[in-house]
């Protein structure tokens, strides 16, 4: 198999996430396992990509902050928590739970960027 071959994989094979929630907003940081995966994620994991991932939660806005020296992106997603932890009946769908949803989304990357292939 060619290590430069482009493959479609779930995002969690290329990056891990850290999350937090405050009020009706979540913060999701994606951190690449390998620096060489970063430009591929920047090109694909856009504000629109993240907005589509959480569309069923009806977010009002997504802002992306690029952190190239860390090979990471930080997303702030507004109005996605059904009113916030204290107002919501879906307490299990905050913070970490919502980061797993993003990590399940497909991305196209060179095989060499996929965790477990190096």
N, C-alpha and C positions, 0 to 999 in steps of 0.2 A: 504494500500500500504506500502510496506517495504521501510523505508528511506535509507537502504543500497543498494537497487535495482539499477542496472546500467541502465541508460537511455541515449539515443542519443538526444542531444539538439543542437541548434545553439550556437556557442561560446558566443554570447551576453547574454545568460542566465546564464553564469558562470563568465564573466569578462566584463569590459568596456575598452575602448581604448583612448589613447591620441596620436596625430600625429603631425608631422611637415614635411615640405619639404624644401629642399635646392638644387638648381640646378636640377640634374636629379636623386635625391635620396630622399627616404622617410624614416622616422623614425616612427615606430609604437610601442607603449608600450601597453601591455596587463596587466591589473591589476585585480586580482581575487576579487570577492565580498567577498568570504570566504577563509581564509587561507588554509583550508583543500582541496580546489579544486586545489591548486598550483601543487602538485606532478602529478596530472592527466593531467594538461595542459603541464607541462614540458615533460611528456612522449609522448604526442600526437602532440603538436604544435611545431614541430621541424623546422629546416631550410628547409628541403625538403617539409614539409607540407605547409609552407608559400610560397615557390617557386612554388609549384603546384597551389596554390590559385591565384597567379599573373602571371601564365605562359603565358596567352594571352597578357600580357604587355611586355613580353620578358626581364625580369630582368637578369642581368649578375651575380649577387651574392646576397646572403642573409646571414647576420651574426646575431646570436642570443646571447644576453647577459642576463644571469640569475640574478635576484635580489631577492633571497629567503627571505630576511628580510622584503621585501615589498610585497611578494607574487605576483611578477611581472616578465615579460620578456620584453626585448626591442629588436626589430628587426630593422636592417638597411638594406634597400633593394636598391640596385644600379641599375641604368639605367631603371627605371620603369616609368618615367614621360614623355616619348615622347620628350626628349630633355630638359625638365625643363619648369617651368611656363612661362618664357619669350619666349620660342621657340615653345610651343605647341599650337595646335588649340583646345585641349581638356581641357580647364582651369577648368572645373567642376570636373575633375577626379584626383585632387591632394589632398594631405593631408587627411582631414576628409573623403572625398568620398571613398578613397581607404581603410581606416580603416574599414568602414562599410562592405566592401567586405570580409575582413578577419573575422569580427564578425558574418557573415552569415554562415561560415563553420561549419560542424557538428563535435561534440566531444562526447565521451562516458565518463560519470561521474556518481558517486553515486547520487541518487535523492536528498539527503540532501545538495548537493553542488549547486543545481539549484536555482537561484534567485526566490523568491516567494514561495519556498517550506519549509521555516523554520519559 
